Amino acid sequence: MILYNVTVSIDPEISEEWLQWMRSKHIPDVMATNCFKESRISRIQGEEEGGVTYSVMYLCPSEELMNEYQNVHATALQKDHADKYSGRFAAFRTFLTVIEEFK
């Protein structure tokens, strides 16, 4: 499994509006690609100066589906976000291979 993490620092003046948009539009659009089996959004404690920081995590069952997401869906979804919040956020993406789960 692949854990796809997107860390976003958003302008505090629009953070609540951004969070609502993520919940109602962006995350549902990402999940509608059927490349991920679950997602969650978390607020990061101890934030950077000048922004409110969130982690958006998506759990992908296979490398093949992760490649499909990257090659087919990611560019348009990232463009939607960038167009809507241009100049008001910073983001970086991390891919982690899950080696074991403990529940």
GROMACS elastic network, one bead per residue, 0.5 to 0.9 nm:
[ bonds ]
;  ai    aj funct       b0    kb
    1    59     6  0.70467   500
    1    60     6  0.57139   500
    1    62     6  0.52867   500
    1    63     6  0.72279   500
    1    96     6  0.84719   500
    1    97     6  0.59935   500
    1    98     6  0.53130   500
    1    99     6  0.77463   500
    2    58     6  0.82877   500
    2    59     6  0.60039   500
    2    60     6  0.50337   500
    2    61     6  0.64374   500
    2    62     6  0.64669   500
    2    63     6  0.68110   500
    2    66     6  0.73896   500
    2    95     6  0.66538   500
    2    96     6  0.56060   500
    2    98     6  0.57984   500
    3    57     6  0.67104   500
    3    58     6  0.58656   500
    3    60     6  0.62141   500
    3    61     6  0.88020   500
    3    94     6  0.81213   500
    3    95     6  0.58460   500
    3    97     6  0.62530   500
    3    98     6  0.66642   500
    4    56     6  0.82075   500
    4    57     6  0.56818   500
    4    58     6  0.51336   500
    4    59     6  0.63480   500
    4    60     6  0.73040   500
    4    66     6  0.84968   500
    4    93     6  0.72709   500
    4    94     6  0.59485   500
    4    96     6  0.64206   500
    4    97     6  0.88071   500
    5    55     6  0.65569   500
    5    56     6  0.56797   500
    5    58     6  0.64364   500
    5    59     6  0.87601   500
    5    92     6  0.83681   500
    5    93     6  0.57058   500
    5    94     6  0.51073   500
    5    95     6  0.63403   500
    5    96     6  0.79043   500
    6    54     6  0.81721   500
    6    55     6  0.57138   500
    6    56     6  0.51002   500
    6    57     6  0.64079   500
    6    58     6  0.85274   500
    6    91     6  0.67925   500
    6    92     6  0.58456   500
    6    94     6  0.64482   500
    6    95     6  0.88851   500
    7    44     6  0.89011   500
    7    53     6  0.70547   500
    7    54     6  0.57115   500
    7    56     6  0.63357   500
    7    57     6  0.86068   500
    7    90     6  0.82457   500
    7    91     6  0.54743   500
    7    92     6  0.54477   500
    7    93     6  0.63356   500
    7    94     6  0.81724   500
    8    52     6  0.81293   500
    8    53     6  0.55339   500
    8    54     6  0.52855   500
    8    55     6  0.64031   500
    8    56     6  0.79123   500
    8    89     6  0.66670   500
    8    90     6  0.57215   500
    8    92     6  0.68002   500
    8    93     6  0.88516   500
    9    12     6  0.87997   500
    9    47     6  0.84451   500
    9    48     6  0.78594   500
    9    50     6  0.85781   500
    9    51     6  0.53750   500
    9    52     6  0.53514   500
    9    54     6  0.63731   500
    9    55     6  0.88844   500
    9    88     6  0.85420   500
    9    89     6  0.54636   500
    9    90     6  0.52557   500
    9    91     6  0.63667   500
   10    13     6  0.84681   500
   10    14     6  0.73214   500
   10    15     6  0.59391   500
   10    18     6  0.78650   500
   10    50     6  0.84899   500
   10    51     6  0.52344   500
   10    52     6  0.52991   500
   10    53     6  0.62283   500
   10    54     6  0.80687   500
   10    85     6  0.86645   500
   10    88     6  0.60483   500
   10    90     6  0.67011   500
   10    91     6  0.85899   500
   11    14     6  0.57532   500
   11    15     6  0.60548   500
   11    50     6  0.69599   500
   11    52     6  0.64737   500
   11    53     6  0.89702   500
   11    87     6  0.89871   500
   11    88     6  0.53388   500
   11    89     6  0.60988   500
   12    16     6  0.79612   500
   12    50     6  0.73358   500
   12    51     6  0.54397   500
   12    52     6  0.55946   500
   13    16     6  0.78830   500
   13    17     6  0.87118   500
   13    51     6  0.89156   500
   14    17     6  0.53566   500
   14    18     6  0.60027   500
   14    19     6  0.85578   500
   14    88     6  0.83042   500
   15    19     6  0.60104   500
   15    20     6  0.86050   500
   15    51     6  0.85230   500
   15    52     6  0.67895   500
   15    53     6  0.89880   500
   16    19     6  0.50612   500
   16    20     6  0.62599   500
   16    21     6  0.86554   500
   17    20     6  0.51766   500
   17    21     6  0.62526   500
   17    22     6  0.86584   500
   18    21     6  0.50410   500
   18    22     6  0.60870   500
   18    23     6  0.86060   500
   18    85     6  0.82767   500
   19    22     6  0.50439   500
   19    23     6  0.62038   500
   19    24     6  0.86254   500
   20    23     6  0.51132   500
   20    24     6  0.60492   500
   20    25     6  0.81662   500
   21    24     6  0.51998   500
   21    25     6  0.53774   500
   21    26     6  0.65131   500
   21    27     6  0.85465   500
   22    25     6  0.55573   500
   22    27     6  0.55269   500
   22    28     6  0.80395   500
   22    41     6  0.89852   500
   23    26     6  0.66856   500
   23    27     6  0.58892   500
   23    28     6  0.71145   500
   23    41     6  0.87076   500
   24    27     6  0.71082   500
   24    28     6  0.65809   500
   24    29     6  0.88416   500
   25    28     6  0.55413   500
   25    29     6  0.60664   500
   25    30     6  0.87634   500
   26    29     6  0.50704   500
   26    30     6  0.62499   500
   26    31     6  0.86505   500
   26    77     6  0.75100   500
   26    80     6  0.84304   500
   26    81     6  0.77070   500
   27    30     6  0.50450   500
   27    31     6  0.61161   500
   27    32     6  0.85067   500
   27    39     6  0.78643   500
   27    40     6  0.88592   500
   27    56     6  0.86385   500
   28    31     6  0.50257   500
   28    32     6  0.60160   500
   28    33     6  0.89308   500
   29    32     6  0.50258   500
   29    33     6  0.68809   500
   29    77     6  0.77876   500
   30    33     6  0.56020   500
   30    34     6  0.78936   500
   30    35     6  0.80574   500
   30    36     6  0.80069   500
   30    58     6  0.89235   500
   30    69     6  0.87860   500
   30    73     6  0.80983   500
   30    74     6  0.83557   500
   30    77     6  0.73499   500
   31    34     6  0.57550   500
   31    35     6  0.69485   500
   31    36     6  0.60419   500
   31    37     6  0.76550   500
   31    38     6  0.76306   500
   31    39     6  0.77892   500
   31    58     6  0.84928   500
   32    35     6  0.79067   500
   32    36     6  0.85608   500
   33    36     6  0.75479   500
   33    69     6  0.73648   500
   33    73     6  0.72493   500
   34    37     6  0.73130   500
   34    65     6  0.84541   500
   34    69     6  0.88166   500
   35    59     6  0.86528   500
   35    60     6  0.61749   500
   35    61     6  0.77541   500
   35    62     6  0.85856   500
   35    65     6  0.52521   500
   35    66     6  0.65983   500
   35    68     6  0.74157   500
   35    69     6  0.61695   500
   36    39     6  0.74804   500
   36    58     6  0.61850   500
   36    59     6  0.54265   500
   36    61     6  0.67110   500
   36    62     6  0.89787   500
   36    65     6  0.77965   500
   36    66     6  0.81476   500
   36    69     6  0.88299   500
   37    58     6  0.75631   500
   37    59     6  0.58012   500
   37    60     6  0.60227   500
   37    61     6  0.68581   500
   38    57     6  0.83143   500
   38    58     6  0.58438   500
   38    59     6  0.53974   500
   38    60     6  0.76920   500
   39    56     6  0.72268   500
   39    57     6  0.53822   500
   39    59     6  0.61923   500
   40    55     6  0.82004   500
   40    56     6  0.58506   500
   40    57     6  0.53272   500
   40    58     6  0.67097   500
   40    59     6  0.89655   500
   41    54     6  0.68715   500
   41    55     6  0.56987   500
   41    57     6  0.62801   500
   41    58     6  0.89145   500
   42    53     6  0.87102   500
   42    54     6  0.55371   500
   42    55     6  0.51963   500
   42    56     6  0.64651   500
   42    57     6  0.82954   500
   43    47     6  0.89286   500
   43    52     6  0.78678   500
   43    53     6  0.60492   500
   43    55     6  0.62828   500
   43    56     6  0.88110   500
   44    47     6  0.63586   500
   44    52     6  0.79770   500
   44    53     6  0.54837   500
   44    54     6  0.53145   500
   44    55     6  0.66177   500
   45    53     6  0.79355   500
   45    54     6  0.88515   500
   46    53     6  0.88340   500
   47    50     6  0.84434   500
   47    51     6  0.70232   500
   47    52     6  0.62607   500
   47    53     6  0.59629   500
   48    51     6  0.60296   500
   48    52     6  0.73115   500
   48    53     6  0.73074   500
   49    52     6  0.83243   500
   51    89     6  0.80421   500
   60    63     6  0.76559   500
   60    65     6  0.68494   500
   60    66     6  0.63352   500
   61    64     6  0.86177   500
   61    65     6  0.71114   500
   61    66     6  0.80862   500
   62    65     6  0.53729   500
   62    66     6  0.63451   500
   62    67     6  0.86937   500
   63    67     6  0.60821   500
   63    68     6  0.85349   500
   64    67     6  0.51222   500
   64    68     6  0.62189   500
   64    69     6  0.86959   500
   65    69     6  0.61311   500
   65    70     6  0.85858   500
   66    69     6  0.50685   500
   66    70     6  0.62245   500
   66    71     6  0.85665   500
   67    70     6  0.50566   500
   67    71     6  0.59255   500
   67    72     6  0.82324   500
   68    71     6  0.51574   500
   68    72     6  0.55934   500
   68    73     6  0.73555   500
   68    74     6  0.89074   500
   69    72     6  0.54868   500
   69    73     6  0.50284   500
   69    74     6  0.58177   500
   70    73     6  0.60563   500
   70    75     6  0.73892   500
   71    74     6  0.68018   500
   71    75     6  0.78276   500
   72    75     6  0.75200   500
   72    76     6  0.84961   500
   73    76     6  0.60247   500
   73    77     6  0.64538   500
   73    78     6  0.87517   500
   74    77     6  0.52263   500
   74    78     6  0.58894   500
   74    79     6  0.83704   500
   75    78     6  0.52665   500
   75    79     6  0.60525   500
   75    80     6  0.87091   500
   76    79     6  0.50092   500
   76    80     6  0.62515   500
   76    81     6  0.88056   500
   77    80     6  0.51918   500
   77    81     6  0.65559   500
   77    82     6  0.87550   500
   78    81     6  0.51614   500
   78    82     6  0.61090   500
   78    83     6  0.85447   500
   79    83     6  0.58555   500
   79    84     6  0.83907   500
   80    83     6  0.52774   500
   80    84     6  0.62037   500
   80    85     6  0.86640   500
   81    84     6  0.52733   500
   81    85     6  0.60956   500
   81    86     6  0.78822   500
   82    85     6  0.53209   500
   82    86     6  0.50717   500
   82    87     6  0.82075   500
   82    89     6  0.84254   500
   83    86     6  0.54253   500
   85    88     6  0.54516   500
   85    89     6  0.66150   500
   86    89     6  0.69902   500
   87    90     6  0.80405   500
   98   101     6  0.73684   500
